[in-house]
Amino acid sequence: MQLYIIRHGQSFNNALWARTGGSNGRLPDPPLTEIGQKQAEYLAQFIAKADKNGSAPIEIDQHNRHGYHLTHLYSSLMLRAVQTGHAIAEALDMPLIAWPIIHEWGGIFAHDPETDEPVALPGPNRQFFIERFDRFVLPDDLQEEGWWQGPYEPEEASIHRAETFVNQLLSRHGNTEDRIGIVTHGGFTAMLIRILFNSREFTVNLHNEEFHTWLSMNNTGVTRLNFEENHIIQAYSNRVDHLPTELIT
């Protein structure tokens, strides 16, 4: 099995942070910006064009020179991920399947204006997605109350969620030749990589100094993992070959 971890395109909140260095004015479930939409389209067309080069076995195609040939495409239910994934699904003429567990840290929330504490908010409901994304395959239990009902998820809680995702992934696709794409988020990706490679801490002590560590993940950056017998191999990380320089964010 191959797993392609795709970060969503630039969102309103990403652009806000880039401009101001803060989150004052953030949206609970931000959409893509115009740049983010362009990034998603570039990635979608890049994958579609690469697939025309024909397929090749994993062991001789470590950099997808013969295409990606995704067999399944999943997305979180956060709007920025769905918009990104839907562009890919359109270009590849395939369904985009909701996988709620791969959402970003915190869930959907706003800050209380008096206490500044995060307060969970409901996510979009079934009708919202049906009206906007005709390729999006929704969970059967998503109805009118909205997909996210909280509570606010602290960062450390995403460790267990990432572990649960891996178990679900292996249950669905383990020991197969499937090529799985998931459109997800920077924070979730960082936690997923950390648990897979047994590095859960965000700090490391070197030469009597403490260093904060992070995994860089650009908007629409692609990371590929190969799940082989008794091995998980990181083939590459955070590739943005599909973007022109001016669209790298």
N, C-alpha and C positions, 0 to 999 in steps of 0.2 A: 504494500500500500504506500502511496505517496500522499502527503498532506501539504497543501499549499495554504499558508496563513496569509491572508490579504487584509491589510489595514484599509479602512474606509478613506475616501477622499477628504479634502479639507472641509471641515465643518465651520459653521458660524463661530462656535466657541474656540476652535483652533485659530481662526483669523483674529478673534478678539485678543487672545493671549499673545499672538505674534505682534499685534499693534501696541498693546498696553502692558504686557507682562503680568496681567492680573485677570481675575474672573468676575469683576464687577460688571453686571449687565449680561451675564451668561444666560443661555436658554436651557431649560430642563432637558429637552430632546431636540438638539439643534439640527437643522437641515444642512445639506451641502451648500457651500458658496458657489459662485459661478466658476471659480478656479477648481473647486472640488468636483463639480460636474464635468469639467473638461478633463481632469485627471482620470475620472472613472471611464470616460469615453476612450481616452488614449489607451488605458489598460485593456479595456474590452476589445478594441480593435487590434491591439498588439497580440493578444492571445489568439483571437480568431485568425489573424494572418499567419501566425506561427504554426497553427494547426494544419495549415495547407501544405506544410513541408513534409507531412507524413509522420508516422509513429516509429519509435525505436525502443528497444528494451532499456530498462532503468540503468543497467550497468554501463551502457555506452551513450547515455544521454543525460549526463549529470547537470547539464545547463539548459535543457529543453530546446536545443537547436532543432529538434524534430517536432516541436510543438508541446502543448500541455495535455490536450485530450482529456479534459476533466470528465469524469463519469458522474459526479455528484457536485452540486454547488449549494452551500448552506449560507445563511446569514443570521446575525442577531436581529432582534426586532426593533432596535434603535434606528431612527429614521435615516441617519447618515449612512449606516451600513446597508440598509435595504435599498436606498437609492444607488449606492455603488454596486451592490450585487445585482440589482435589476438591469443595470447597463450591461454587465457581463453576460447575464442570462439572455438578454436580447441579442447580443452579438453572436452568441454560441447557439441560439435557438434551443434553449433548455430551461427547465424549471428552476426556480430559486426556492429552496426549502428553508422554512423558519427553523432555527435551533435556538430557543430562548436562552439557554444556559450560557451562551458565549457573549453575553452583554458586557458592557464596561463596568468597572468598579462603581459602586454607589447606586446603580440603577437610575431611575428617573427621579430627579429631586430638584427642589429649589431651597434657597436659604431663607429662614425666617427673618424678616426685616428687623425684629426687635432683639432676638437672641443670636442671630447669625448661625443657628444650628440647621443642619440639613433636614428637610422635611420631604418625605416620599410623596410622589404624585402618580396618578394612574397613567399608564401608557396608552397609546392609541388602541382602538378596539378593532374588531373584525371588519366592520363596514368601512372604516378609514382606509385600511389596506386594500380591500376589494376594489374600492373606487379609484385607487391610484396605481396599483401594481398588479397587472393581470397575470404575471408569471409567478407571483409569490404564493407558495403553498403554505397555508396557515395551520397551526395546531388545531385539532378538533375541539379542544376545550376553550379556545379563545372566542369569547362572545362579545357582549356589549359593554362589559365592565372595564375593559382595557387589559392589556397583557401584563403590565407591571402594577402590582398592588403593594409594593414595599415589603418590609420596612427598608429604610436606607441601609445599604450594605457597606460596612467599614472595609477598608482595604484588605485587612488580614483575612476576612471571610472569603475572599476570592481564591484563596489557596485551596480550600475544600472544593469549591466550584470547578476549578481547573482540573483537579484530580477526578471529579465526577465526569467531566467532559471526556477525559482520556479513556476512562472505563467505558463510557457510552460509545465512543469512537471505535474502540477495539471490539466491542460487542457487535456493532453494525458492520464494520468493514475490516476487522482483523483477518490476517491470512488470506487476503484477496489481492488482485491486481488493480483494485480501484484507485482512481486518482481524485482525491477529495479537495475541493476548494472551500474554505470558510472565510466569509467576510466578517471581520470582527474589529477589535479595538486595541490601541497601543498598550493600555494597562493590562488587559486580559492576556494579550500575547506575551508580555513580559513575565507574568506569573506562570503561564503555560510552559514557556521555555525553562524557567527556573525549576519547576518541579520535575520536568523531564530530564534535566541535566543535574539534578540534585544540588541546586544552589538557591536556597530559599531566602537567604539574607540579602538585604540591600546595602549592607556595608561590609567592608573587609579590612582587616588590619594588616598593613604592610610596613615593615621597617619602623615599627612603633607609631605609625600614623593610621588614622581611620579614613578610609576612602568610601565615598558613596558610589554605588554602581547602578548602571541603568543600561537597558538595551535600546539602541536607537531604532526607531520605526517611523519612517516617513509616510506621509499620506499616500495611499495605494502601494506602499512597499510590499514586496512579496518575499516570504520566507518559505523554504521547502525542506520538509523532513521526510526521510525514507524510513518506513517501518519494515525492517527485515527480520528474519528469524534471530531472536535474541539480541537484536541491535536496533537502535534508533540513531540515524545518521543525519546530521544537519548538512544538507547539500549546499545551501547558501542562505544568506540572510539579508533582508531589507533591500532587495534589488528594485531599482527604479529605472531600468533600461528603457522602459516604455515612455518615459516622460522627457519632453524637451527641458532644457536647463531652467527656463523661466517658470516652469510649473512645478519644480521641486519644492515642496514645503514640508 
